[in-house]
Amino acid sequence: MTEAREDWQRDLLRELGGSSGVASGSTDVPAGASASTEVSTGTSAGADTGTSAGIEVSTGTSAGTDGDSIPPTAPAPMDRGPAPASRTGTPTPESTPTVDPRLAIALGRPLHGDSAPRRTGRALRRLTSSAAREVAEESRIAREVQQPVTTGRVIAVTSIRGGVGKTTVSALLSRTFHHYRHDPVLALEADAALGTLPVRLGAESVRWSCADLARILTPAMQLTDVTGYLVPVPDGGWLLPASQGRVGAPLDVPTYRTVTLALRRYFAVTVADCETLPGEVARTAMDTAHARVVVAPMTVEGVNGTRLVLDWLSRLPHSALATTVVALTANSPDMTLDLKTAAAHLRETGVAVVPVAYDRHLAQGGPIRGTHLGKAARDAAVRLAAEAMHRAVQVR
């Protein structure tokens, strides 16, 4: 069993390196195959527990570097450029910047999610307390994120309205999965509107969209063929945008179904940043995904509206609530909602609830930098990924 697993890993690495030793007739790449240039075969499940989300998770081993550094991870896959369009007869779209260059200078200096006094206080507390219990919990959560899969898992992220952090949560999830796992991870923008997932993931430009790829995907494509049409994410992983950043035909249900079904063969985890409910694509994604994340604002009306969505999910033909997680996001450091009561109201339906605390770095917009995330946001991202993955692997 171990020998067979190493064989297909070596085959895939040869394919990624352009070796002629890969059989050209192969049409199926296992979801567990790694897109990186290094595969870890002797590392225990908890080996990466010191970090998260392309984002480090504190282990209590350093008193002065709280949240300011990331251990080395697998390098981002090489940008091979667009796949040869001549074979498909499809013209190559123009590359489009995700942010107007004239506006890029307005981004300003990125803030750290935690203030300097808070980071200093945490470092001092580590000097006088034992970190054993904290490390054990981080190891347990990491094992959930790293669970092996036999086929690609799709995790759909949606919300009841815009502006509540849906795309931010999608970006955090894709970063977390890529950081912990050694197999390919895809961030799929499935928002019919002009989404911001490429910006949040730090992509400088986009070229091929979901609609473009849906027209040219074939069963004979290898992983290296497919990734030629995708955007390499700076921190690792891959991105498929919904559009080239222009107003045009929105993403439709047939395109979403075609792309997600085809790409599941190549990617162990696909995080789909969907449009808000009750859009058609969002409803389709919620119905067909292996796990669902509903993002809701940490307000009374947000919790009430989300409960209505959960009641709708309970009426789906299959048990959707058992594979649903609610992310309660705070858009201000001064939220007054009784979190315990709100979470209990949502948990009555059988879902898991993960609060995502206010983070200065996330609130300022622009690319998410793992080194600048506050500890509460990092911990919430890892826990949310663990809850979603735990539910996704239960679906056959």
N, C-alpha and C positions, 0 to 999 in steps of 0.2 A: 504493500500500500504506500509506504514512504518512498520506495524507489520509483513507483509510478508517478507520484506527485512531483518528485524532483525532475522526472523526464519531461513532463509538460511544462514545468517552469523553465527548464533549460531551452526547450523549443521556443517558448514565447520570447525569452530574452534574445535568442538568436534572431527571431523575427524582428524584434524592435531594433536590433543592431543591423538589420539589413542583410543578414546572412542568407546564403542560398541554400542552407541546410534545412530550411523549413519547407515542408511539403506545400506546393502551390495549390493542391486540391483541398486543403483543409478549409472548412467553412464555418467552424464553430470554435470559439475561444472560450475556455471555461471562465465563469465569472470570478473565480478566485485567482486568476492570473494577475501578476503584478506588472504595472506599466513602468515601474522604476527600473533602474539599472542595477539594483542590488536587492536580493531576496534574502530575508533573514530566515534561517532554518533551525536555529538553535536557541531562539529567544523565547522566554516564557511569556504567557499571555499578559502578564503585568509589567513587562519590561519597559513599556513606554509610558508608564503611569506618572512619570514626573512631568509630563507635558500634555497639552491638549490643544486641539483645534488649530494646529499650526501656531499654537498658543500654549505657553507653558503652564503647567499646573504645579503649584508650590508643593515641595516635599519636605520642607523644613531643613534642607541641607545647607542653605545659604542664608545668611542674615542680612546681606546687603544688596542682593540683586533681585528683589521682589518684583516679578513681572517685567524685568527689563531685558531678558535674554531668552533665546530659544535654543535648545539642543539641536544639533544638525539632524535634518530629516532627509529622506530620499530626495534627490534632485528632481526638479520639475522636468517633465519629459521635454525633449528637444523639439522646438518648433520646426516641423518639416515643411511648413508652407502648405498651401492648398493642395489637395489631392489632384492628380492629373485629370482635368476636366475634359481633355480630348477623348478619353475613353468613353465618356458618357454623352458627349456632345453638348453639355451644359456650359454656358459661358460663365467664367469666373467673376463673381461680384467684386466690386471695388471695396477696398478696405476703408472702414469708416472709424474715425476716432470716437471713443465713448464719451469724451468731454471735449467741447470746443476748445481748441488750443488758446483762444483768447480769454477763455474763462478759467482755464486750469490754474493760472497764477492766483486766482481768488480763493483757492482752497485753504490757504493759510497753514500755520504750523499745527501738526496733529497734537491733540491733548492726550495725556495719559488718563485712563479711566478712573484711577484712584489718585487723589491728591498726594503731594509729597509727604505731608504729615501723617496721612493714613498709612502710606507704605512704610514710613519709618517706624510707626507704632507697631505694625505687624512684625517687622523684622526684630524689634526688641522683644516682643512677646515670644517669638520663637526661641530666643536665647534662654528663656526661663521655663519653657514648657516642653513636654514630650510630644513629638510628632508621630509617634507610632500609630495611634488610632487614626489620625488623618490620612496617613499613607496607606493603611489597610483599606480604608473606604475608597480612596482613589484607585487602588488596585482592583477592587471589586467592580467599580464602575467601568474601568478600562476593559476588563474582560468582557463585559456586556457589549461594548462598542466593537470589540475585535471578534465577535462570534463569526465562525465560518459560515458561508452560504454555498448552496449547491447550484443555485441559479440567481441571476441578478435580482436585487430587491429595489423596489421603487417606493420612495417616501414622498408623499405629496404634502406641500405646505400651502395653506390658504388662510383667509381671515374673512370676517363679515364686512369689513370696510377697509379702505386704504388708510395709510398713514399710521398704522399701529405697529410697524416693525416686521411685517411679513418677510420682506426681502432680506432684511438684516438677519432674521432668524435662519432663513435659507442659507445665507452665506456662512453663518457660524456653523451650521450643521455640516455643510460640505467641507469646510476647513477641518472640522473635528474628525470626520470620517477619514479624510485623506491622511491626517497626521497619525492616527492610530492604526490604520489598516495598511496592509502591504499589497493590496489589490487595487485595480483602477476604480476611481470614483469620478462621477460626472455630476456637474451642476447644470440642470436643464431649466432654462427660462421659459416658462409656459404661460406668461402673462400676455394677454392679447393687447394690453395697453403698452405704452412706452416704459418698459420696466427698467430698473436700475441695478439689476444683479451684476452685469459686467463691471459697473463702476465700483460696487461694493467689494467685488473680488479682485479689484486692482488691474483689470484688463485695460490696456491702452487703446486697443482697436478691435473691431469685429469685422467679419467678412461673411461667412456662411451662416444662414439662419435655419431654423427648424424646417420651414417650408422648402428651402433649397435642398437640404439634406434628405427630406422625405421623398423628393423626386428622383434621387440618384442611388439610394440605398439598395443593395442587392445582397442576397445570401452568400455570394462568393467573396464578399469583402473580408479582408483580414483586419485585425485591430489597427495595424499601421495605416491601412487605407482610410479607416474611419477617422483616426485622430488627425489625419491631414486636413480634415474639414473643421476641426474643433479649435478652440482657443486655449492654449496652455495657460493655466493660472499661475501667477508668479510664485505662490507658495506651494504649488503642486496641485495635481488634479487637472480636470478638463472642464471646459464651459461650452455649452451650445446656446447661443442667444436666440430670442424669439424673433428679432428683427435686426436690421442694420442701423437702428437708432433713428429711423425716419417714420413718419406717419404713412401708413399703407394698409394693405389688407391684414386684418387681425388673424392671429393663430386660430385655426378651427379644430374641431374635434377629430376629424379623420387624420389630419396632420399629426396631432398629438398622439393618437393611437399608433400610427405607423412608426413614428420616431421612438416612442418608449418601448414598443414591442421589439423593434429591431435592435436597439442599443442595449437591451438587457443581456444580450449574448456576450457583450464585451466588458460591461462594467458591473462590478459586484454591488455597488450602491449608486443609485441615481436619486438625487434630491431635486424634485420638481418644484420650482417657485411658481405657483399657479396664480391666476387672477383671483379677485375676491369673489366670494359667493354672493348671489346665486348664478354666476356666469356658467355657461355651458361647459367650457373646458374644465373649470374648477369642479363642477358636479361630476363630470366624467372621471377626473383624476381621483376624486375622493372615493368614487365607486370602484375603481380598478386598482388602486395602489395597494401595496402590501401593508403599509402603515400610513397614518395621517397625523399631521400636526396642525392644529387650529390655533392661530395666533389671535389673542384677544387683549385689549387694553385693560389695565388694572383700574377699572372704573365700574361703578354699579351697572350702568347701561351696557358696558362692554360684556360683563359677565352674564347679564340677562339675555342679550342677543346671542351669545355663544351657547347658552343653554338651549335656546330654540334650535340652533344648528345641530346640537347633539341629539335633540329629540327627533330631528329629521333623519340623522344618521341611523338611529335605532330602527327606522322603518325600512332600511335597505334590505334586499333579499338575504344578504349574508351578515354576519355579526361584525359590523364596522366599528362599533363602540369599543370592542375588546382590543382593537388595534389603533386606538386614537389617543393622542396626547394633546393637552391644551397648554400652550405657553402664555402665561400672563405677563405682559410687558409693561414696564413703568416708563413713562415719557417725562418724568419729573422726579427730582430727588425728594419731593415733599408730598408723595402720594398718601392719602388719608384712608384708603379702603382697608377694611378689616380683612386682611389676607386669609386668615384662618377660616373665617365664615364663608368668604367667597369661594375658596378652594373646596370646602366641604359641600357647597351647593352644586358645584360642577361634578364632584366625585360621586354624587348620588347616581349618576348615569353609568358609572363603571369606568370612567376614563382616568388617566393619570394627569396630574397638574404640576407643572414646573414653573415657578416664578422666575422671571428674568429681571433683575434689578436694574435701576437706572445706571447708565455708564456714560461718562462724559465723552469718551472717545467715540462710542457708537452714536451718540446724540449729535455730534458735529457733522455727520455725513462724510461722503468721500470714501476712499479705499479703507478697508478694515485692516489694521496692522496688529498682528498678534502680540507684538512686544508692548503695545500701548493699551491693551485691554485690562480692565480692572479684574481683581481676583474673583469677585462675585459673578461677573459676566462670564469669565472663563469656566468657573465651576458649573454655572447654569448651562452653558453650551455642552459640556461633557455629559452632564446628567440628562439633558434633553436628547442627545444622540443615543445614550444608553437605553433610555426608555423607548425611543422609537425603534431601535434595532432589536430590542428584546421582543417587541410585538411583531416586527416584520418577519423574523425568522420562524414565527409560529404558523405563518401562512404557507401552504404548500402550493 
